[in-house]
């Protein structure tokens, strides 16, 4: 199979979009697919689009040029030019934007953790959008879904949005969770040793995320305070986000800044932080999926978060972590963590289930294998006739 892999940015760069485009690229190649790279695209927003962005910003509205018809058409034209004279069986993109105007006759597929509709007024940068951007964003998403032979989403939350908001047939949708980018080579003997070495006289929490407010950083600190009031010794490691001044100076909080997995010293530091932690705790206020939870599971860490957005695609409550409702407060999380930690046998069993979940479904090899299996099962590459009745959502274990 030869796949034309199209993306606006450099999909081979593990620093791009938390590494998931690169992980999919690597996974497909590892399973024998030949890749025809059509990335990064050099197409850029034109002056009119930039002026429009400034115009709306002055009016207190958010507008981008990435869904302008002219921009999308230019991306499609660049794809045609770069693929001209080359053979390929299908097109894949780790995102829906670049495929909406493609003119290819070959099957088109994409993966995403959200639809445009599911992000509107959910993430901060999708709030206060101009009416024009809303209209064009929905048009782009609808066109991409119409073009696609298969749309893969990381969670049922995102898939339901595609089906219910855009009216896409469930037959064209599949749900496959994303995988861990860090810790993906961890082995069971290593994880068993790390679990056994974790101290029983303190609780080590790790928060990983760049966006303090959206990821629930204040709630993490308040939860740690509640745990300390319950009599537990607690340490809290902060990775990625800048610790607000109001929390600095507390001896039990250590802020490590942004640690890049591509820099050996920083990767080693992050590795050690995961090893010594008891839980990866990121109670996001909004989240499309949360690769952090998969990476915590790769170290045998239960994930603790919020039942919002697509997080339940990564965390199964009581299996590889816990999810509380968005209304839950610091005391609720503290009581949950204290209860989970109380029985060392139960805690270690959940740690093992967490790593088993990573091995079974929260890894990129499982993602890519499921993707290729679905292509075969649904005869997408051969264009064989498919059943007229809508198939149910296909969630891959």
C-alpha positions as CSV (number, residue, x, y, z in Angstrom):
1,X,0.0,0.0,0.0
2,X,1.3,3.5,-0.9
3,X,-0.1,6.4,1.1
4,X,0.1,10.0,0.1
5,X,0.5,11.6,3.5
6,X,-0.6,15.3,3.4
7,X,-0.2,17.8,6.2
8,X,0.4,21.5,6.5
9,X,3.3,21.2,8.9
10,X,6.3,18.8,8.9
11,X,4.6,15.5,9.9
12,X,8.0,13.8,10.5
13,X,8.9,16.3,13.2
14,X,8.1,14.8,16.7
15,X,7.8,18.3,18.1
16,X,4.7,19.1,15.9
17,X,1.3,18.7,17.6
18,X,2.6,16.7,20.5
19,X,4.2,14.2,18.1
20,X,1.1,12.4,16.9
21,X,1.5,13.1,13.1
22,X,5.1,11.7,13.4
23,X,3.9,8.7,15.4
24,X,1.3,7.8,12.9
25,X,3.8,8.2,10.1
26,X,6.3,6.0,11.8
27,X,3.6,3.4,12.7
28,X,2.3,3.1,9.2
29,X,5.8,2.6,7.8
30,X,6.6,0.0,10.5
31,X,3.6,-2.0,9.4
32,X,4.8,-1.9,5.8
33,X,3.0,1.0,4.2
34,X,5.0,3.1,1.7
35,X,4.6,6.8,2.3
36,X,4.6,9.5,-0.3
37,X,5.2,12.6,1.8
38,X,3.2,15.7,0.8
39,X,4.4,17.8,3.8
40,X,5.0,20.4,4.9
41,X,2.9,22.4,2.5
42,X,4.3,25.8,1.7
43,X,0.9,27.4,1.1
44,X,0.4,30.6,3.3
45,X,-2.4,32.9,4.2
46,X,-2.7,35.8,1.8
47,X,-2.6,39.5,2.7
48,X,-6.4,39.8,2.6
49,X,-6.7,37.0,5.1
50,X,-4.1,38.6,7.5
51,X,-5.9,41.9,7.2
52,X,-9.2,40.2,8.0
53,X,-7.7,38.6,11.1
54,X,-6.5,42.0,12.4
55,X,-9.9,43.6,11.6
56,X,-11.8,41.1,13.6
57,X,-9.3,41.2,16.5
58,X,-9.9,45.0,16.8
59,X,-13.6,44.1,17.2
60,X,-12.8,41.6,19.9
61,X,-13.4,38.6,17.7
62,X,-11.2,35.7,16.8
63,X,-10.5,34.9,13.1
64,X,-8.0,32.8,11.3
65,X,-7.2,32.2,7.6
66,X,-6.8,28.4,7.8
67,X,-10.4,27.8,6.6
68,X,-10.6,30.5,3.9
69,X,-11.7,28.8,0.6
70,X,-8.7,30.4,-1.2
71,X,-6.2,29.0,1.3
72,X,-7.8,25.5,1.1
73,X,-7.9,25.6,-2.7
74,X,-4.2,26.6,-2.8
75,X,-3.4,23.7,-0.5
76,X,-5.2,21.3,-2.8
77,X,-3.4,22.7,-5.8
78,X,-0.1,22.3,-4.1
79,X,-1.0,18.7,-3.4
80,X,-1.8,18.1,-7.1
81,X,1.5,19.6,-8.2
82,X,3.6,17.6,-5.7
83,X,1.8,14.3,-6.3
84,X,1.7,14.7,-10.1
85,X,3.1,11.6,-11.9
86,X,3.3,9.6,-8.7
87,X,1.3,6.5,-7.9
88,X,-0.5,6.1,-4.6
89,X,-3.4,4.1,-3.3
90,X,-5.0,6.5,-0.9
91,X,-4.6,9.8,0.9
92,X,-4.2,10.2,4.6
93,X,-4.0,13.4,6.8
94,X,-3.6,13.8,10.6
95,X,-6.3,16.4,10.5
96,X,-9.3,17.4,8.4
97,X,-8.3,20.9,7.1
98,X,-6.0,20.0,4.2
99,X,-8.3,17.5,2.4
100,X,-11.5,19.5,1.9
101,X,-10.6,20.7,-1.6
102,X,-8.6,17.7,-2.9
103,X,-9.5,16.6,-6.4
104,X,-8.0,13.1,-6.2
105,X,-10.0,10.1,-7.3
106,X,-8.3,7.9,-4.7
107,X,-9.8,7.3,-1.3
108,X,-9.2,10.0,1.2
109,X,-8.9,9.4,5.0
110,X,-8.0,11.5,8.0
111,X,-7.7,11.3,11.8
112,X,-8.6,13.9,14.4
113,X,-9.4,14.3,18.1
114,X,-12.3,16.7,17.5
115,X,-14.6,18.3,14.9
116,X,-14.8,22.0,14.3
117,X,-18.3,22.0,15.9
118,X,-17.1,20.2,19.0
119,X,-14.4,22.9,19.6
120,X,-16.5,26.0,19.2
121,X,-16.9,27.7,22.6
122,X,-15.1,24.8,24.2
123,X,-11.4,25.7,23.8
124,X,-10.4,29.3,24.5
125,X,-9.1,29.8,21.0
126,X,-12.4,28.7,19.6
127,X,-14.3,31.1,21.7
128,X,-15.5,34.5,20.5
129,X,-15.2,33.5,16.8
130,X,-16.3,35.8,14.1
131,X,-19.6,34.9,12.3
132,X,-17.6,34.6,9.1
133,X,-15.0,32.2,10.6
134,X,-17.8,30.1,12.1
135,X,-19.5,29.8,8.7
136,X,-16.3,28.9,6.8
137,X,-15.1,26.6,9.5
138,X,-18.3,24.5,9.4
139,X,-18.2,24.6,5.6
140,X,-14.6,23.3,5.6
141,X,-15.4,20.5,8.1
142,X,-18.5,19.4,6.2
143,X,-16.6,19.4,2.9
144,X,-13.8,17.3,4.4
145,X,-16.3,14.8,5.8
146,X,-18.0,14.6,2.5
147,X,-14.7,14.0,0.8
148,X,-13.4,11.3,3.2
149,X,-14.0,7.6,2.7
150,X,-13.1,7.2,6.4
151,X,-12.9,9.6,9.3
152,X,-11.1,8.3,12.3
153,X,-11.7,10.0,15.7
154,X,-9.9,9.4,19.0
155,X,-13.1,9.3,21.0
156,X,-16.8,8.7,20.8
157,X,-17.3,12.3,21.8
158,X,-15.7,13.6,18.6
159,X,-17.3,10.9,16.4
160,X,-20.8,11.7,17.7
161,X,-20.2,15.3,16.7
162,X,-19.4,14.3,13.2
163,X,-22.5,12.2,13.0
164,X,-24.9,14.3,14.8
165,X,-23.8,17.8,13.8
166,X,-22.6,17.3,10.3
167,X,-24.9,14.4,9.4
168,X,-22.1,12.1,8.3
169,X,-23.0,8.4,7.9
170,X,-21.7,6.2,10.8
171,X,-20.4,3.9,8.0
172,X,-17.7,6.4,7.3
173,X,-16.6,6.9,10.9
174,X,-14.4,4.8,13.2
175,X,-13.1,5.5,16.7
176,X,-9.5,4.5,17.5
177,X,-7.8,6.1,20.5
178,X,-4.5,7.9,20.1
179,X,-1.3,6.5,21.6
180,X,1.5,7.6,23.9
181,X,4.5,9.5,22.4
182,X,6.6,9.4,25.5
183,X,7.4,6.1,27.2
184,X,6.2,4.0,24.3
185,X,9.2,1.6,24.6
186,X,8.6,0.8,28.3
187,X,8.4,-2.9,29.1
188,X,6.3,-4.8,31.6
189,X,9.4,-5.9,33.7
190,X,10.4,-2.2,34.0
191,X,7.0,-1.0,34.9
192,X,6.5,-3.8,37.5
193,X,9.8,-2.7,39.1
194,X,8.7,1.0,39.2
195,X,5.4,0.1,40.7
196,X,7.0,-1.9,43.5
197,X,9.5,0.9,44.2
198,X,6.9,3.6,44.7
199,X,6.8,4.8,48.3
200,X,3.9,4.0,50.6
201,X,4.3,6.9,53.0
202,X,3.7,9.8,50.5
203,X,1.7,10.6,47.4
204,X,3.6,11.9,44.4
205,X,1.4,13.7,41.8
206,X,2.5,14.8,38.4
207,X,0.8,17.5,36.3
208,X,1.8,17.6,32.6
209,X,0.4,20.3,30.3
210,X,1.2,23.7,28.8
211,X,-2.1,25.4,29.5
212,X,-2.5,26.0,33.2
213,X,-6.1,27.2,33.3
214,X,-7.5,24.8,30.8
215,X,-5.8,21.8,32.3
216,X,-7.1,22.6,35.8
217,X,-3.8,23.6,37.4
218,X,-5.3,25.5,40.3
219,X,-7.5,22.5,41.1
220,X,-4.5,20.3,41.2
221,X,-2.8,22.6,43.8
222,X,-6.0,22.8,45.9
223,X,-6.4,19.1,45.8
224,X,-2.8,18.6,47.1
225,X,-3.6,21.0,49.9
226,X,-6.7,19.0,50.8
227,X,-4.6,15.8,50.8
228,X,-2.1,17.4,53.2
229,X,-4.9,18.4,55.5
230,X,-6.0,14.7,55.5
231,X,-2.6,13.9,56.8
232,X,-0.9,12.7,53.7
233,X,2.6,13.8,52.7
234,X,2.3,15.1,49.1
235,X,4.7,16.2,46.4
236,X,3.5,17.9,43.3
237,X,5.6,18.0,40.1
238,X,4.5,20.6,37.5
239,X,5.7,20.0,33.9
240,X,5.0,22.2,30.9
241,X,2.9,25.1,32.3
242,X,4.3,28.1,34.1
243,X,3.5,27.9,37.8
244,X,1.5,31.0,38.8
245,X,3.2,33.3,41.3
246,X,0.5,32.7,43.9
247,X,1.6,29.1,44.2
248,X,5.4,29.7,44.2
249,X,7.4,29.1,47.3
250,X,5.5,26.1,48.5
251,X,8.1,23.5,49.4
252,X,6.0,20.6,48.3
253,X,5.6,21.9,44.7
254,X,8.4,21.7,42.2
255,X,8.0,23.4,38.8
256,X,10.2,21.9,36.1
257,X,9.2,24.0,33.2
258,X,8.8,22.6,29.7
259,X,10.7,19.4,29.3
260,X,11.3,18.3,25.7
261,X,11.4,14.6,25.0
262,X,13.8,15.3,22.1
263,X,16.5,16.7,24.4
264,X,18.3,13.8,26.2
265,X,18.7,15.5,29.6
266,X,15.2,16.8,29.7
267,X,13.8,13.5,28.5
268,X,15.7,11.7,31.3
269,X,14.3,14.2,33.8
270,X,10.7,13.6,32.6
271,X,11.3,9.9,32.6
272,X,12.4,10.0,36.3
273,X,9.4,12.2,37.2
274,X,6.9,9.7,35.7
275,X,8.7,6.8,37.4
276,X,8.5,8.3,40.9
277,X,4.9,9.5,40.6
278,X,1.8,7.7,41.8
279,X,-0.8,9.4,39.6
280,X,-0.8,11.6,36.5
281,X,-3.3,14.2,37.6
282,X,-4.6,16.7,35.0
283,X,-8.3,17.6,35.8
284,X,-8.8,19.5,32.5
285,X,-11.7,21.9,32.1
286,X,-11.7,21.2,28.4
287,X,-9.9,18.4,26.5
288,X,-10.3,16.8,23.1
289,X,-8.4,13.6,24.2
290,X,-5.3,13.9,26.4
291,X,-2.2,12.0,25.2
292,X,-0.7,12.8,28.6
293,X,-3.0,10.1,30.1
294,X,-1.8,7.5,27.6
295,X,1.8,8.4,28.5
296,X,1.1,8.1,32.2
297,X,-0.4,4.7,31.6
298,X,2.8,3.7,29.8
299,X,4.6,4.2,33.1
300,X,1.9,2.2,35.0
301,X,0.4,5.4,36.4
302,X,-3.4,5.7,36.8
303,X,-4.8,8.8,35.2
304,X,-7.0,11.2,37.2
305,X,-9.1,13.7,35.3
306,X,-12.5,15.1,34.4
307,X,-15.3,13.5,32.4
308,X,-15.4,16.2,29.7
309,X,-14.8,16.2,26.0
310,X,-12.9,13.2,24.7
311,X,-11.0,12.2,27.9
312,X,-13.2,9.2,28.3
313,X,-11.6,7.9,25.1
314,X,-8.3,7.7,26.9
315,X,-9.4,7.0,30.5
316,X,-11.9,4.3,31.4
317,X,-13.2,5.1,34.9
318,X,-12.0,2.5,37.4
319,X,-9.9,0.7,34.8
320,X,-6.8,2.8,34.0
321,X,-7.8,5.8,36.1
322,X,-10.7,7.9,37.4
323,X,-12.9,10.6,36.0
324,X,-15.0,13.0,38.1
325,X,-17.6,15.3,36.8
326,X,-16.7,18.9,35.8
327,X,-18.5,20.1,38.9
328,X,-16.1,18.2,41.2
329,X,-14.0,20.2,43.6
330,X,-10.6,19.8,45.3
331,X,-12.0,17.9,48.2
332,X,-13.7,15.4,45.9
333,X,-10.5,14.7,44.1
334,X,-8.6,14.5,47.4
335,X,-11.0,12.0,48.8
336,X,-10.8,9.9,45.6
337,X,-7.0,9.9,45.6
338,X,-6.8,9.1,49.3
339,X,-9.3,6.2,48.8
340,X,-7.4,4.8,45.8
341,X,-4.1,5.0,47.6
342,X,-5.3,3.6,50.9
343,X,-5.0,-0.1,49.9
344,X,-1.6,-0.8,48.3
345,X,-2.8,-4.0,46.7
346,X,-5.7,-2.3,45.0
347,X,-3.5,0.6,44.0
348,X,-0.9,-1.7,42.4
349,X,-3.5,-3.7,40.6
350,X,-4.8,-0.4,39.0
351,X,-1.2,0.5,38.0
352,X,-0.9,-2.9,36.2
353,X,-4.3,-2.4,34.5
354,X,-3.1,1.1,33.4
355,X,0.0,-0.4,31.7
356,X,-2.1,-3.2,30.2
357,X,-4.4,-0.5,28.8
358,X,-1.4,1.2,27.2
359,X,-0.2,-2.0,25.7
360,X,-3.6,-3.0,24.4
361,X,-5.0,0.2,23.0
362,X,-3.2,3.4,23.9
363,X,-0.2,3.0,21.6
364,X,0.4,4.0,18.0
365,X,1.1,0.5,16.7
366,X,-2.5,-0.5,17.8
367,X,-3.8,2.7,16.2
368,X,-2.1,2.1,12.9
369,X,-3.0,-1.6,12.8
370,X,-6.6,-0.9,13.5
371,X,-6.6,1.8,10.8
372,X,-5.3,-0.6,8.2
373,X,-7.6,-3.4,9.4
374,X,-10.6,-1.1,8.9
375,X,-9.5,-0.2,5.4
376,X,-9.5,-3.9,4.6
377,X,-12.8,-4.7,6.4
378,X,-14.7,-1.9,4.7
379,X,-13.1,-2.5,1.3
380,X,-12.1,1.2,1.1
381,X,-9.1,0.7,-1.1
382,X,-10.7,-1.7,-3.5
383,X,-13.9,0.4,-3.8
384,X,-15.9,-2.8,-3.4
385,X,-19.7,-2.3,-2.8
386,X,-20.5,-1.7,0.8
387,X,-23.7,-2.4,2.7
388,X,-26.4,0.2,2.3
389,X,-27.3,0.0,5.9
390,X,-25.3,2.2,8.2
391,X,-22.7,0.4,10.3
392,X,-22.4,1.2,14.0
393,X,-19.6,3.2,15.4
394,X,-16.5,1.1,15.3
395,X,-14.5,1.5,18.5
396,X,-11.2,-0.4,18.5
397,X,-9.9,-1.9,21.7
